[in-house]
């Protein structure tokens, strides 16, 4: 009986491999709300992001995620070091526009408490993070309330809650301390919310945070190394995974 059970498991594994190779089984994205709720269909827009992510992943082991900021950018996010992607694209080719990348002081983990993503601002263009400066407009801030990022496993939605100036010569955003308690974390987020150049609703204080950084030369008269920072908090997530149920079998 034990031998039969082992043979049955082996046959099941071979059958699954065959089905995946010939397309009898397809990806079935399952959604999970935040907080936990019943599974829902994976968003259509998320499917397109997933497709682009997995295609890019074939070309770059440094790929971390695919990012969509409405009316700003739709592009890959890298994780390697804090200099290479300043002037390289995700294929590893030299590119003056560079590619957004996660600051390596932060972990390559979107479930961590916070992440900082850098991207260039090219004045007079809409490349990379150039249009991030539009969030200084209250109207733009209000009309573009949803940021999406897909890391190969999970599609996360973020809502902007602050946009503020930072002088990189004197201050820097740092990862949350490993021993920080809830009160300390909330205090830090409240402080960044209070610095916002536009009036914004309060975030969920204990949510995961994303921060986007780019140069802002309009602040150069006041700051030595001016950066504009957009902060957003996670509001919802969808999990992408394989399923072998009837929902996953192509008729």
Secondary structure, DSSP 4 states (H G I P E B T S, - for coil): -HHHHHHHHHHHHHHHHHHHHHTSB-EEEEEE-SS-----BPPHHHHHHHHHHHHHHTT-TTEEEEEEETTTEEEEEE-S-SSGGGSB-TTS-B-TT---EE-TTS-S-TTSSEEEEE--B-TTS-SBTGGGGGGGSHHHHHH---EEEE-SSEEEEEEEEEEEEEETTT----PPPTT--HHHHHHHHHHHHHT-SS------TTS-EEEEEEE-GGGTTT-SSEEEEEEEEEEEEEEEEE--SGGGB--
